[in-house]
Amino acid sequence: MSLAPEFSLPATSARQISLSELRGKIVVLYFYPKDNTPGCTNESKDFGALNDEFSAAGCEIFGISRDSIKSHENFKAKLELPFDLISDTDEVACEAFGVMKLKNMYGKQVRGIERSSFVIDAEGRIAREWRAVKVPGHAAEVLSFVQSL
């Protein structure tokens, strides 16, 4: 298991999130393409619905995308998410975790976030990663892994 790349980025609730400051806790980072899009809405709702179980397992969840804090605050409020969303407008964490990919949209190649999730253990190591995530059942699968730690 490799150490998770360090970053310090702004998040909702006027927070600054640094991975190093979360040592001692299990952290779920889920990278998603864009606020207020169908897949991202469903994925965020799924993580939100399981938040109490994640908390009981000593785990904190963060969603991460390139959207602005203002967009994140609106998205979080709209979905009543019980966790914070991290704004990575400069793709610092996206690049560090290798989630930026070329995707085809409407016949054009565009750079975007490949839906990916990472579980970081209490020592700051990547315990498991999921790439090219399909939303249905994903949050439950991540929870099951976290509970096994």
JORA-V641553 format. One record per backbone hydrogen bond with DSSP energy under -0.5 kcal/mol. NH is the residue of the N-H (numbers start at 1). CO is the residue of the C=O. If there is no record, write none. Layout:
BEGIN
NH;CO
NH;CO
END
This chain:
BEGIN
4;124
9;17
11;15
12;85
15;11
15;12
17;9
18;16
19;7
21;18
22;19
23;20
24;122
25;22
26;58
27;120
28;60
29;27
29;118
30;28
30;62
31;29
31;116
32;64
37;34
41;37
42;38
43;39
44;40
45;41
46;42
47;43
48;44
49;45
50;46
51;48
54;50
55;51
56;52
57;53
57;54
58;55
59;54
60;26
62;28
63;84
64;30
65;86
72;68
73;69
74;70
75;71
76;72
77;73
78;74
79;75
80;76
81;76
84;61
86;63
87;10
88;65
88;86
91;88
95;91
96;92
97;93
98;95
99;94
100;94
101;112
103;101
103;110
105;103
105;108
108;105
110;103
110;108
112;101
114;99
115;113
116;31
117;130
118;29
119;128
120;27
120;118
121;119
121;125
124;121
126;2
127;119
127;125
128;119
130;117
133;115
138;135
139;135
141;137
142;138
143;139
144;140
145;141
146;142
147;143
148;144
148;145
149;145
149;146
END
